[in-house]
């Protein structure tokens, strides 16, 4: 879901400056390993356990008005996880089925609407063909 809000990449990058604790990197590495293992094994439980960003999201989330409510709406609608897409303000969520994602998208958009932003949503498979030149 992409809210119609502006977040300059320069500002999003600046939010990442400063020190990080070693345990944050260990936790993030563990989470990444869980997601990768879950994708490899087809185990949604592993993906769900690992789909948490402890490095970037905590620093960038305050820059995105409505993010916390949008993420919670995605999780409440059954997402395996949700976070900031790129530098933001877009939010992504992983669902086990396209139907679940289609059902959840308006709920995430409603969270941004409550924060004063219109938004657009897209539901795509993970193995989609990606961008190509027309």
ROSE-541760 format. One record per residue: residue number from 1; x, y, z of N, C-alpha, C in turn. Coordinates in Angstrom, 2 decimals. Atoms other than C-alpha are relative to their C-alpha. Layout:
BEGIN
num NUM; nxx X; nyy Y; nzz Z; caxx X; cayy Y; cazz Z; cxx X; cyy Y; czz Z
...
! end
This chain:
BEGIN
num 1; nxx 0.86; nyy -1.17; nzz 0.00; caxx 0.00; cayy 0.00; cazz 0.00; cxx 0.90; cyy 1.22; czz 0.00
num 2; nxx -0.77; nyy -1.24; nzz 0.08; caxx 1.37; cayy 3.38; cazz -0.97; cxx -0.89; cyy 1.18; czz 0.35
num 3; nxx 0.78; nyy -1.19; nzz -0.36; caxx -0.04; cayy 6.39; cazz 0.89; cxx 0.46; cyy 1.19; czz -0.83
num 4; nxx -0.33; nyy -1.21; nzz 0.74; caxx -0.18; cayy 9.68; cazz -0.97; cxx 0.64; cyy 1.00; czz 0.96
num 5; nxx -0.78; nyy -0.82; nzz -0.93; caxx 2.44; cayy 11.16; cazz 1.34; cxx 1.42; cyy 0.07; czz -0.53
num 6; nxx -1.36; nyy -0.19; nzz 0.47; caxx 5.91; cayy 12.47; cazz 0.65; cxx 0.98; cyy -0.35; czz 1.12
num 7; nxx -1.10; nyy 0.26; nzz -0.91; caxx 8.96; cayy 11.04; cazz 2.36; cxx 1.27; cyy 0.03; czz -0.84
num 8; nxx -1.22; nyy -0.14; nzz 0.78; caxx 12.23; cayy 12.25; cazz 0.90; cxx 1.00; cyy -1.09; czz 0.39
num 9; nxx -0.99; nyy 1.05; nzz -0.24; caxx 14.82; cayy 9.51; cazz 0.52; cxx 1.13; cyy 0.52; czz 0.88
num 10; nxx -1.07; nyy -0.61; nzz -0.81; caxx 17.42; cayy 11.87; cazz 2.00; cxx -0.37; cyy -0.03; czz 1.49
num 11; nxx 0.46; nyy -0.01; nzz -1.41; caxx 15.36; cayy 12.16; cazz 5.20; cxx -0.07; cyy -1.43; czz 0.54
num 12; nxx 0.08; nyy 1.39; nzz -0.43; caxx 14.75; cayy 8.40; cazz 5.33; cxx 1.39; cyy -0.58; czz 0.24
num 13; nxx -1.37; nyy 0.46; nzz -0.19; caxx 18.47; cayy 7.73; cazz 4.93; cxx 0.61; cyy 0.60; czz 1.27
num 14; nxx -0.54; nyy -0.67; nzz -1.19; caxx 19.35; cayy 10.26; cazz 7.62; cxx -0.49; cyy -0.67; czz 1.29
num 15; nxx 0.56; nyy 0.66; nzz -1.20; caxx 17.10; cayy 8.39; cazz 10.07; cxx 0.80; cyy -1.23; czz 0.39
num 16; nxx -0.77; nyy 1.23; nzz -0.28; caxx 19.43; cayy 5.38; cazz 9.80; cxx 1.37; cyy 0.29; czz 0.58
num 17; nxx -1.31; nyy -0.34; nzz -0.54; caxx 22.50; cayy 7.26; cazz 10.97; cxx 0.02; cyy -0.19; czz 1.50
num 18; nxx -0.15; nyy 0.21; nzz -1.44; caxx 23.84; cayy 6.60; cazz 14.43; cxx 0.44; cyy -1.42; czz 0.27
num 19; nxx -0.51; nyy 1.31; nzz -0.40; caxx 25.00; cayy 3.60; cazz 16.35; cxx -1.06; cyy -1.07; czz 0.09
num 20; nxx 0.85; nyy 1.18; nzz -0.14; caxx 23.53; cayy 0.13; cazz 16.37; cxx 0.70; cyy -0.95; czz 0.97
num 21; nxx -0.55; nyy 0.98; nzz -0.93; caxx 24.01; cayy -2.53; cazz 19.01; cxx 0.24; cyy -1.32; czz -0.73
num 22; nxx -0.32; nyy 1.29; nzz 0.59; caxx 25.58; cayy -5.87; cazz 18.11; cxx -1.21; cyy -0.94; czz 0.06
num 23; nxx 1.14; nyy 0.90; nzz -0.13; caxx 22.51; cayy -7.70; cazz 19.43; cxx -1.09; cyy 0.31; czz -1.03
num 24; nxx 0.97; nyy -0.34; nzz 1.04; caxx 20.36; cayy -5.80; cazz 16.88; cxx 0.36; cyy -0.70; czz -1.31
num 25; nxx -0.45; nyy 0.68; nzz 1.23; caxx 22.46; cayy -7.20; cazz 14.02; cxx -0.17; cyy -1.50; czz 0.12
num 26; nxx 0.19; nyy 1.44; nzz -0.21; caxx 22.35; cayy -10.68; cazz 15.52; cxx -1.48; cyy -0.36; czz -0.17
num 27; nxx 1.43; nyy 0.24; nzz 0.12; caxx 18.56; cayy -10.49; cazz 15.82; cxx -0.46; cyy 0.13; czz -1.45
num 28; nxx 0.39; nyy -0.19; nzz 1.40; caxx 18.18; cayy -9.13; cazz 12.28; cxx 0.50; cyy -1.16; czz -0.86
num 29; nxx -0.55; nyy 1.14; nzz 0.75; caxx 20.43; cayy -11.90; cazz 10.93; cxx -0.80; cyy -1.27; czz 0.27
num 30; nxx 0.84; nyy 1.14; nzz -0.36; caxx 18.39; cayy -14.50; cazz 12.79; cxx -1.33; cyy 0.07; czz -0.74
num 31; nxx 1.28; nyy -0.19; nzz 0.68; caxx 15.17; cayy -13.06; cazz 11.36; cxx 0.13; cyy -0.28; czz -1.50
num 32; nxx -0.22; nyy 0.25; nzz 1.42; caxx 16.59; cayy -13.09; cazz 7.84; cxx 0.16; cyy -1.50; czz -0.27
num 33; nxx -0.19; nyy 1.45; nzz 0.17; caxx 17.68; cayy -16.71; cazz 8.25; cxx -1.33; cyy -0.74; czz 0.09
num 34; nxx 1.32; nyy 0.62; nzz -0.12; caxx 14.16; cayy -17.65; cazz 9.37; cxx -0.83; cyy 0.20; czz -1.27
num 35; nxx 0.76; nyy -0.28; nzz 1.22; caxx 12.59; cayy -15.96; cazz 6.33; cxx 0.55; cyy -0.84; czz -1.15
num 36; nxx -0.59; nyy 0.76; nzz 1.09; caxx 15.04; cayy -17.59; cazz 3.93; cxx -0.27; cyy -1.50; czz 0.15
num 37; nxx 0.28; nyy 1.41; nzz -0.24; caxx 14.65; cayy -21.02; cazz 5.53; cxx -1.47; cyy -0.31; czz -0.25
num 38; nxx 1.43; nyy 0.19; nzz 0.22; caxx 10.88; cayy -20.63; cazz 5.49; cxx -0.36; cyy 0.01; czz -1.47
num 39; nxx 0.26; nyy -0.04; nzz 1.45; caxx 10.86; cayy -19.67; cazz 1.81; cxx 0.52; cyy -1.27; czz -0.66
num 40; nxx -0.59; nyy 1.21; nzz 0.59; caxx 13.14; cayy -22.58; cazz 0.94; cxx -0.84; cyy -1.24; czz 0.32
num 41; nxx 0.73; nyy 1.19; nzz -0.45; caxx 11.11; cayy -25.10; cazz 2.95; cxx -1.51; cyy 0.10; czz -0.26
num 42; nxx 1.44; nyy -0.17; nzz 0.16; caxx 7.69; cayy -23.67; cazz 2.09; cxx -0.71; cyy 0.00; czz 1.34
num 43; nxx 0.52; nyy 0.00; nzz -1.36; caxx 7.11; cayy -23.13; cazz 5.81; cxx -0.40; cyy 1.42; czz 0.40
num 44; nxx 0.50; nyy -1.34; nzz -0.32; caxx 4.92; cayy -20.09; cazz 6.44; cxx 0.26; cyy 0.38; czz 1.46
num 45; nxx -0.28; nyy -0.28; nzz -1.41; caxx 5.51; cayy -20.41; cazz 10.20; cxx 1.38; cyy 0.59; czz 0.20
num 46; nxx -1.35; nyy -0.56; nzz -0.09; caxx 9.23; cayy -19.77; cazz 9.76; cxx 0.04; cyy 1.42; czz -0.56
num 47; nxx 0.05; nyy -1.35; nzz 0.58; caxx 8.55; cayy -16.81; cazz 7.49; cxx -0.65; cyy 0.95; czz 0.99
num 48; nxx 0.72; nyy -0.82; nzz -0.98; caxx 6.06; cayy -15.45; cazz 10.02; cxx 0.88; cyy 0.34; czz 1.20
num 49; nxx -0.87; nyy -0.22; nzz -1.16; caxx 8.59; cayy -15.86; cazz 12.85; cxx 1.12; cyy 0.98; czz -0.30
num 50; nxx -1.15; nyy -0.83; nzz 0.32; caxx 11.32; cayy -14.03; cazz 10.98; cxx -0.29; cyy 1.32; czz -0.67
num 51; nxx 0.30; nyy -1.21; nzz 0.78; caxx 9.53; cayy -11.29; cazz 9.09; cxx -0.19; cyy 1.21; czz 0.93
num 52; nxx -0.02; nyy -1.15; nzz -0.92; caxx 10.48; cayy -8.54; cazz 11.55; cxx 1.29; cyy 0.76; czz -0.21
num 53; nxx -1.16; nyy -0.85; nzz 0.22; caxx 12.83; cayy -5.65; cazz 10.93; cxx 0.32; cyy 0.74; czz 1.31
num 54; nxx -0.39; nyy -0.66; nzz -1.24; caxx 14.70; cayy -4.54; cazz 14.04; cxx 1.05; cyy 1.09; czz -0.22
num 55; nxx -1.02; nyy -1.01; nzz 0.28; caxx 17.24; cayy -2.29; cazz 12.29; cxx -0.58; cyy 1.26; czz -0.63
num 56; nxx 0.45; nyy -1.15; nzz 0.77; caxx 15.52; cayy -0.01; cazz 9.77; cxx -1.38; cyy 0.49; czz 0.44
num 57; nxx 1.38; nyy -0.41; nzz -0.30; caxx 11.82; cayy -0.02; cazz 10.64; cxx -0.11; cyy 0.86; czz 1.26
num 58; nxx 0.17; nyy -0.84; nzz -1.18; caxx 12.19; cayy 1.33; cazz 14.19; cxx 0.48; cyy 1.44; czz -0.19
num 59; nxx -0.52; nyy -1.34; nzz 0.23; caxx 14.13; cayy 4.32; cazz 12.86; cxx -0.80; cyy 0.78; czz -1.04
num 60; nxx 0.74; nyy -0.69; nzz 1.06; caxx 12.01; cayy 5.07; cazz 9.81; cxx -1.50; cyy 0.10; czz 0.27
num 61; nxx 1.44; nyy 0.01; nzz -0.25; caxx 8.52; cayy 4.27; cazz 11.11; cxx -0.53; cyy 1.35; czz 0.48
num 62; nxx 0.53; nyy -1.30; nzz -0.45; caxx 8.16; cayy 7.61; cazz 12.94; cxx -0.12; cyy 1.04; czz -1.11
num 63; nxx 0.07; nyy -0.94; nzz 1.11; caxx 8.64; cayy 9.38; cazz 9.59; cxx -1.25; cyy -0.20; czz -0.86
num 64; nxx 1.15; nyy 0.34; nzz 0.84; caxx 5.55; cayy 7.72; cazz 8.09; cxx -1.28; cyy 0.11; czz 0.83
num 65; nxx 1.24; nyy -0.22; nzz -0.74; caxx 2.31; cayy 9.13; cazz 9.46; cxx -0.99; cyy -1.12; czz -0.34
num 66; nxx 0.95; nyy 1.08; nzz 0.19; caxx -0.11; cayy 6.26; cazz 9.95; cxx 0.62; cyy -1.38; czz -0.15
num 67; nxx -0.66; nyy 1.30; nzz 0.21; caxx 2.51; cayy 3.51; cazz 9.59; cxx -0.40; cyy -1.03; czz 1.04
num 68; nxx 0.28; nyy 0.98; nzz -1.05; caxx 1.92; cayy 1.85; cazz 12.95; cxx -1.41; cyy -0.59; czz -0.15
num 69; nxx 1.38; nyy 0.48; nzz 0.17; caxx -1.83; cayy 1.63; cazz 12.35; cxx -0.13; cyy -0.85; czz -1.27
num 70; nxx 0.06; nyy 0.76; nzz 1.25; caxx -1.33; cayy 0.42; cazz 8.77; cxx 0.63; cyy -1.38; czz 0.18
num 71; nxx -0.65; nyy 1.29; nzz -0.26; caxx 1.09; cayy -2.30; cazz 9.87; cxx -0.90; cyy -0.87; czz 0.87
num 72; nxx 0.87; nyy 0.78; nzz -0.87; caxx -1.25; cayy -3.37; cazz 12.65; cxx -1.22; cyy -0.51; czz -0.74
num 73; nxx 1.15; nyy 0.44; nzz 0.80; caxx -4.17; cayy -3.51; cazz 10.20; cxx 0.39; cyy -1.20; czz -0.86
num 74; nxx -0.47; nyy 1.13; nzz 0.82; caxx -2.11; cayy -5.80; cazz 7.95; cxx 0.16; cyy -1.25; czz 0.86
num 75; nxx -0.19; nyy 1.15; nzz -0.90; caxx -1.16; cayy -8.06; cazz 10.87; cxx -1.34; cyy -0.53; czz 0.49
num 76; nxx 1.32; nyy 0.42; nzz -0.47; caxx -4.72; cayy -8.11; cazz 12.19; cxx -0.77; cyy -0.74; czz -1.09
num 77; nxx 0.66; nyy 0.65; nzz 1.12; caxx -5.83; cayy -9.20; cazz 8.72; cxx 0.73; cyy -1.28; czz -0.43
num 78; nxx -0.64; nyy 1.28; nzz 0.24; caxx -3.52; cayy -12.21; cazz 8.87; cxx 1.34; cyy 0.02; czz -0.71
num 79; nxx -1.30; nyy -0.06; nzz 0.66; caxx -0.26; cayy -10.98; cazz 7.35; cxx 1.03; cyy -0.82; czz 0.78
num 80; nxx -1.13; nyy 0.69; nzz -0.63; caxx 2.79; cayy -13.13; cazz 8.02; cxx 0.97; cyy 1.03; czz 0.57
num 81; nxx -0.84; nyy -1.11; nzz -0.45; caxx 4.58; cayy -9.82; cazz 8.48; cxx -0.26; cyy 1.19; czz -0.88
num 82; nxx 0.17; nyy -1.23; nzz 0.75; caxx 4.57; cayy -6.24; cazz 7.30; cxx 1.08; cyy 0.97; czz 0.43
num 83; nxx -1.03; nyy -0.97; nzz -0.33; caxx 7.08; cayy -3.43; cazz 7.14; cxx 0.00; cyy 1.10; czz -1.05
num 84; nxx -0.17; nyy -1.10; nzz 0.93; caxx 8.29; cayy -0.42; cazz 5.19; cxx 0.64; cyy -0.53; czz -1.27
num 85; nxx -0.56; nyy 0.37; nzz 1.28; caxx 8.96; cayy -0.92; cazz 1.51; cxx 1.00; cyy 1.06; czz -0.43
num 86; nxx -1.03; nyy -0.95; nzz 0.40; caxx 12.22; cayy 0.68; cazz 0.45; cxx 0.21; cyy 1.06; czz 1.06
num 87; nxx -0.18; nyy -1.11; nzz -0.94; caxx 12.73; cayy 4.09; cazz 2.02; cxx -1.32; cyy 0.47; czz 0.58
num 88; nxx 1.31; nyy -0.44; nzz -0.44; caxx 8.97; cayy 4.46; cazz 2.53; cxx -0.51; cyy 1.09; czz -0.92
num 89; nxx 0.97; nyy 0.35; nzz -1.03; caxx 6.28; cayy 5.62; cazz 2.78; cxx -0.82; cyy -1.25; czz -0.30
num 90; nxx 0.77; nyy 1.21; nzz 0.32; caxx 5.01; cayy 2.45; cazz 1.08; cxx 0.17; cyy -1.07; czz 1.07
num 91; nxx 0.01; nyy 1.09; nzz -0.98; caxx 4.15; cayy -0.53; cazz 3.26; cxx -0.27; cyy -1.29; czz -0.76
num 92; nxx 0.28; nyy 1.30; nzz 0.60; caxx 4.33; cayy -4.18; cazz 2.23; cxx -0.46; cyy -0.95; czz 1.08
num 93; nxx 0.41; nyy 1.07; nzz -0.91; caxx 2.72; cayy -7.21; cazz 3.81; cxx 0.00; cyy -1.30; czz -0.79
num 94; nxx 0.01; nyy 1.34; nzz 0.62; caxx 3.10; cayy -10.93; cazz 3.06; cxx -1.19; cyy -0.78; czz 0.54
num 95; nxx 1.15; nyy 0.84; nzz -0.35; caxx 0.01; cayy -13.13; cazz 3.01; cxx 0.19; cyy -1.37; czz -0.64
num 96; nxx -0.11; nyy 1.36; nzz 0.53; caxx -0.33; cayy -16.84; cazz 2.42; cxx -0.82; cyy -0.21; czz -1.26
num 97; nxx 0.82; nyy 0.14; nzz 1.20; caxx -3.01; cayy -16.37; cazz -0.24; cxx -0.31; cyy 1.38; czz -0.58
num 98; nxx 0.39; nyy -1.25; nzz 0.66; caxx -3.96; cayy -13.73; cazz -2.78; cxx -1.33; cyy 0.50; czz 0.54
num 99; nxx 1.29; nyy -0.41; nzz -0.55; caxx -7.50; cayy -13.73; cazz -1.38; cxx 0.15; cyy 0.72; czz 1.32
num 100; nxx -0.24; nyy -0.66; nzz -1.29; caxx -6.21; cayy -12.86; cazz 2.09; cxx 0.57; cyy 1.39; czz -0.22
num 101; nxx -0.60; nyy -1.30; nzz 0.29; caxx -4.13; cayy -10.04; cazz 0.63; cxx -1.05; cyy 0.97; czz -0.56
num 102; nxx 1.05; nyy -0.85; nzz 0.56; caxx -7.09; cayy -8.72; cazz -1.39; cxx -0.96; cyy 0.49; czz 1.08
num 103; nxx 0.90; nyy -0.37; nzz -1.10; caxx -9.25; cayy -8.73; cazz 1.74; cxx 0.66; cyy 1.01; czz 0.93
num 104; nxx -0.72; nyy -0.87; nzz -0.94; caxx -6.56; cayy -6.99; cazz 3.80; cxx 0.28; cyy 1.38; czz -0.56
num 105; nxx -0.43; nyy -1.27; nzz 0.58; caxx -5.61; cayy -4.23; cazz 1.37; cxx -0.90; cyy 1.18; czz 0.38
num 106; nxx 0.84; nyy -1.15; nzz -0.38; caxx -8.67; cayy -2.00; cazz 2.04; cxx 0.13; cyy 0.35; czz 1.49
num 107; nxx -0.16; nyy -0.26; nzz -1.44; caxx -8.08; cayy -2.36; cazz 5.79; cxx 1.27; cyy 0.80; czz 0.26
num 108; nxx -1.25; nyy -0.77; nzz -0.14; caxx -4.50; cayy -1.13; cazz 5.45; cxx -0.21; cyy 1.40; czz -0.55
num 109; nxx 0.31; nyy -1.32; nzz 0.55; caxx -5.72; cayy 1.69; cazz 3.22; cxx -0.85; cyy 0.83; czz 0.96
num 110; nxx 0.84; nyy -0.71; nzz -0.97; caxx -8.33; cayy 2.58; cazz 5.85; cxx 0.84; cyy 0.58; czz 1.13
num 111; nxx -0.88; nyy -0.52; nzz -1.05; caxx -5.56; cayy 2.97; cazz 8.41; cxx 0.70; cyy 1.28; czz -0.47
num 112; nxx -0.60; nyy -1.24; nzz 0.53; caxx -3.82; cayy 5.50; cazz 6.17; cxx -1.05; cyy 1.09; czz -0.16
num 113; nxx 1.08; nyy -0.99; nzz 0.13; caxx -7.16; cayy 7.21; cazz 5.49; cxx -0.28; cyy 0.66; czz 1.35
num 114; nxx 0.23; nyy -0.56; nzz -1.34; caxx -7.63; cayy 7.64; cazz 9.25; cxx 1.10; cyy 0.98; czz 0.37
num 115; nxx -1.11; nyy -0.92; nzz -0.25; caxx -4.24; cayy 9.38; cazz 9.26; cxx -0.02; cyy 1.19; czz -0.98
num 116; nxx 0.16; nyy -1.13; nzz 0.90; caxx -5.44; cayy 11.71; cazz 6.48; cxx 0.56; cyy -0.17; czz -1.39
num 117; nxx -0.61; nyy 0.24; nzz 1.31; caxx -3.95; cayy 10.06; cazz 3.39; cxx -0.82; cyy -0.96; czz -0.85
num 118; nxx 0.50; nyy 0.98; nzz 0.94; caxx -5.48; cayy 8.47; cazz 0.33; cxx 1.17; cyy -0.93; czz -0.33
num 119; nxx -1.08; nyy 0.94; nzz 0.32; caxx -3.52; cayy 5.47; cazz -0.92; cxx -0.42; cyy -0.92; czz -1.13
num 120; nxx 0.25; nyy 1.01; nzz 1.01; caxx -3.22; cayy 2.84; cazz -3.60; cxx 0.54; cyy -1.32; czz 0.53
num 121; nxx -0.48; nyy 1.31; nzz -0.43; caxx -2.79; cayy -0.88; cazz -3.11; cxx 0.20; cyy -0.90; czz -1.22
num 122; nxx -0.28; nyy 0.99; nzz 1.03; caxx -1.39; cayy -3.69; cazz -5.23; cxx 0.19; cyy -1.34; czz 0.67
num 123; nxx -0.20; nyy 1.37; nzz -0.48; caxx -1.55; cayy -7.42; cazz -4.68; cxx 0.68; cyy -0.74; czz -1.14
num 124; nxx -0.78; nyy 0.70; nzz 1.02; caxx 1.10; cayy -9.36; cazz -6.57; cxx 0.62; cyy -1.25; czz 0.60
num 125; nxx -0.70; nyy 1.18; nzz -0.50; caxx 2.64; cayy -12.80; cazz -6.29; cxx 1.49; cyy 0.30; czz 0.16
num 126; nxx -1.43; nyy -0.19; nzz -0.21; caxx 6.21; cayy -13.03; cazz -5.04; cxx 0.80; cyy -0.36; czz -1.24
num 127; nxx -0.74; nyy 0.43; nzz 1.17; caxx 7.27; cayy -14.75; cazz -8.22; cxx -0.51; cyy 0.67; czz -1.27
num 128; nxx 0.49; nyy -0.71; nzz 1.17; caxx 5.79; cayy -12.13; cazz -10.54; cxx 1.17; cyy 0.32; czz -0.92
num 129; nxx -1.08; nyy -0.19; nzz 0.95; caxx 7.76; cayy -11.36; cazz -13.69; cxx 0.79; cyy 1.29; czz 0.19
num 130; nxx -0.74; nyy -1.25; nzz -0.25; caxx 8.79; cayy -7.90; cazz -12.48; cxx -0.16; cyy 1.00; czz -1.14
num 131; nxx 0.08; nyy -1.07; nzz 0.99; caxx 9.32; cayy -4.79; cazz -14.54; cxx 0.65; cyy -0.45; czz -1.31
num 132; nxx -0.60; nyy 0.27; nzz 1.31; caxx 10.03; cayy -5.00; cazz -18.24; cxx -0.33; cyy 1.14; czz -0.94
num 133; nxx 0.16; nyy -1.07; nzz 0.97; caxx 10.36; cayy -2.62; cazz -21.16; cxx -1.11; cyy -0.35; czz -0.97
num 134; nxx 1.11; nyy 0.23; nzz 0.94; caxx 7.19; cayy -2.29; cazz -23.24; cxx 0.34; cyy 0.55; czz -1.36
! end
